[in-house]
C-alpha cells in the first residue's frame, strides 16, 4: 500500500472567498512520487509534469493534482465529499502501484504553460500592482516560476473568478506551487 494515510485540509478559493465549494489538500504521510509515471501510463487524460513532479487529471467533476507528498482536489462541497474523492484517488494510486510490474511507466511530460497562454488568463489591466510594467512581463515571470500568482491582485477581485479558477487550474496542472494555488 503506497498511500498509507493523510492529514486533510480544506480551504476556500482565494479568488472567490464566498464560494460554496472548497479545495481539499491531503498531506501524505509518505512520499508517493514513484507512482506518478505509472499513473501517467494508465490515465490517458492525465497531465504529467516530471520536473515538478506532479500529475493532474479530472475525476467526477473534480480537478485532482498529485505531488509526491500531497494530493489536491478541487470543487468539494465539504469534508465528506473531499474524503470520498481522496479515498478514490488513494485506491487508484494503491492499485496502480500494486500493478506496476504489469505497467510500462510513461515518463513523458505535459507541455509547460507559455507566457501567452498565461497572459490570456490574466485580467489584462496592466495595472503594475504586481511590480511589473505590464501583464506580459508578469506572465513571463509567472511561467518561469519567478513570480507568484498572488501578486496579480486584480485576478483575485470580483469579476475575474472564471479566469482566476482557470489559471490556477492550469498552473496546478503543471506543478506550480504558489500561494494562490
N, C-alpha and C positions, 0 to 999 in steps of 0.2 A: 504494500500500500504506500503510494507516494505522498498523497495529501493525508496527513495524519491529524490535522486539526487546524483551527484558525481562530483569530480574535476578530469579531465583526465590528465595523464602524460604519454608521450611517451618516450621510451629510447631504444637506440641501445644496443644489447647484448655485454657485455664486452669481451666475447670470440671471437667476430668477429665484430670489430668496423666498417667495411666497408660493412656490411650485407645490403641487400635490404629490410629486414623485421625488425620490431622492436617489443618490448613488450609494452603493454599498461597497465597502472595501474589506476584503478578508486578508488580514495579516497572517501569513502562513507560519506554522511552527517550524517548518523545514524548507530547504531550497528544492524547488521542483524544475529548475531551468533545463535539466537534461531531457525532459519530456517534450519541450517545445518543437524541435524538428519532427518528432513523431506525430504530434498533433497537426503540424503543418501538412504532413503527408496524408492524414486521414480526414482532414476538414478542407474540402476543396475551396470553400468560400473564405477561409482564414487569410489574414494578412500577417505575415511574419516579418519582424524586423530583427535579424540576427545580431546586429550591432547594439541593440538596446539592452539586452534581448527582451523582446515582447511579442506576443501573438494576440490578435484580436479576431473576433467573429461575432455573428449575431446568433442569439438563442431565444426563441419565443418572444420576440419583440424587445429584447434587451441587448445592449452592446456589452460584450464581455472582453476585457483586456487581462491577459495573464503575463505577469513578470515572474522571475524566479522565486520571489518571496511574498508576492501579493496577487490578489485577483480583484478586479474592479468590475462591478455590474451596474449598469445604468438603469434608470426608469423603474425603480422599485417603489411599490406603494407603502411599504413598511418592512419591519423586521421579518415578519413571517414569509413574505414573498422573497425577500433577499436571501433568507436561509434556504428556501426551496430551490432557488436558482443556483446558489452556491453549492448546495448538495448535489445538484445535477451536474454542475461543472466538475466538482470533485470526483463524481462517479466516472465521468468521461475521461478525466486525467488518469485516474487509477486504472481503468480498464485499458486505456491506450498503453500505459506503462507496462501492465501485465502482458500485453501482446507485442511488446517491442521487438521480440525476436522474429515475428512474422511481418514486420513493417519495415520498409526501406525509408529511413529518415530523409526528409526534404529540407535541406539547409538553404534553399533559395529564398531570398528576401523579397519583400514588397518594396516598391519604389518609394523613395523619400518624397516628402512634400516639397514642392517647389515654391519659391518666393511668390510667383504669380498666382499659384493656387491659394496660398495663404492670403495674399492681397485681396483676392476676390471675396474672401470671407471676412475681411476686416471692415469696419464701418466706413472707411474711406474719407474720413473727415480731415485728415492731415492737420490735426489739432496740435501736434507737438507735445502733448502731455506725457507721452512715453519717453521723451528726451531725444527723439529723432526729428529730423527736418520734415519728414512726411511719412505716410504709411508704407511706401515701398522700402525705404531703408529699414524700417522696423520689421517688415515681413522678411527681409533678407536675414536680419539678425535672429529672428524667431526660428526660421527653418534651420539655421546653422547652430541652434541651441546657445546663442549668445545673448538672448533676451527672453524674458519671462512673459507669457501671455497676459498675466495680471497687470502688466504695465500699460496695456491698452484699455484705459478706463472707459471710453465710450462703448466698447464691446460689451461691458457688463451693465450698461444703463438700459432703461426701458426702451423698447423698440428694436433692440438688437438680439432678442432672445434666440431667434432661429439661426442667425449667423453664429452667435456665441456657441450654441449647442453643436452645430455642425463643425465649427473649427476645433472645439475641444475634442470632439469625436475623432476628427482627422489627426489631431496631434496625439491623442491616446493610441490610435491605431498604429502609429509609428513609434510608439515607445517613449514619447516625450513625457517628462516628469516635471511639470511646472506647478506653481502654486495655484494656478487657475484650473488645473485638472484634478 
